[in-house]
Amino acid sequence: MQTALMALTVALSGFASATPAEDREAMRAYYQKRFPAVEVNAHQDGVYAFDQNAREQWLELEDFPPYEVAVDEGEELYNSPLANGASYSDCFGDGAVKNRYPHFDEGRGEVVTLELAINDCREAHGSDPLSYKSAEMVRLSAYIAWQSRGQIIAMEEPESAGALAAYNEGKRFYTTRRGQLNFACTSCHVQLAGNRLRAEHLSASLGHVSHWPAYRLKWQDVGSLHRRFARCNEQVGAEPFPRQSPEYRNLEYFLTYISNGLTWNGPAIRK
């Protein structure tokens, strides 16, 4: 296990020359050794992949999922007219488009997430952009996640100079220690994955993007992946970045590529 951790640490080091494909393979190999009884793609379910008690509670909640209202509200918003009479379907068809995002847009020179694309659609049809903290944005993305359930995460490998720079910035963010606790994302989700922090198990990095937006019991609401990023920063005593900031979009880009081969399975329920 220590050998596997050292190999992964080297691969994810900001000084490593590993390709994205090598990073992904190192990550998968590490978790296969750390959790030999867990099929690697099962990490799309987070801690429910290895915490049986939590899994049973989760499956009971899924009988009447608390995110269902958000999905229904998102569907209504999705089918409502924009300023010029068009709707989101003119941009996204039936909404099953989660597997398109995030991607690196060469023309814009930046990572485009689903939330950016939603606002692009609104502006293209004469409507004002939504706040990335708004309930409307979260509910629209929850509906799109629902429509996209079962799609395989299959992000193109970053190859251009711009795409590789964005990927490596996301990777650097994930491996950089910050805040009063001097923790990196890898401190909890690589080195300590599967261990308990207070009363909860720490999830593996694989699958961190697969299930968002998610209904968190602590929030009593559906929230975005970037809201979770911000909360993680706050928990280690670091200043969070704005939602949909370049930092968080690059981080999402890195984590999505690492999770290639898993299934989009949002919205989900998390503690």
Sequence and secondary structure as in RCSB ss.txt:
>XXXX:A:sequence
MQTALMALTVALSGFASATPAEDREAMRAYYQKRFPAVEVNAHQDGVYAFDQNAREQWLELEDFPPYEVAVDEGE
ELYNSPLANGASYSDCFGDGAVKNRYPHFDEGRGEVVTLELAINDCREAHGSDPLSYKSAEMVRLSAYIAWQSRG
QIIAMEEPESAGALAAYNEGKRFYTTRRGQLNFACTSCHVQLAGNRLRAEHLSASLGHVSHWPAYRLKWQDVGSL
HRRFARCNEQVGAEPFPRQSPEYRNLEYFLTYISNGLTWNGPAIRK
>XXXX:A:secstr
 HHHHHHHHHHHSTT    HHHHHHHHHHHHHHHSTTS GGGGGGGGGGT HHHHHHHHHHTTS TTHHHHHHHH
HHHTS  TTS  THHHHTTS  GGG SEEETTTTEEE HHHHHHHHHHHTT     TTSHHHHHHHHHHHHHTTT
 B       SHHHHHHHHHHHHHHH  BTTTTB HHIIIIITTTSEETTEE   STTTTTT SEEETTTTEEE H
HHHHHHHHHHTT     TT HHHHHHHHHHHHHTTTSB   SEEE 
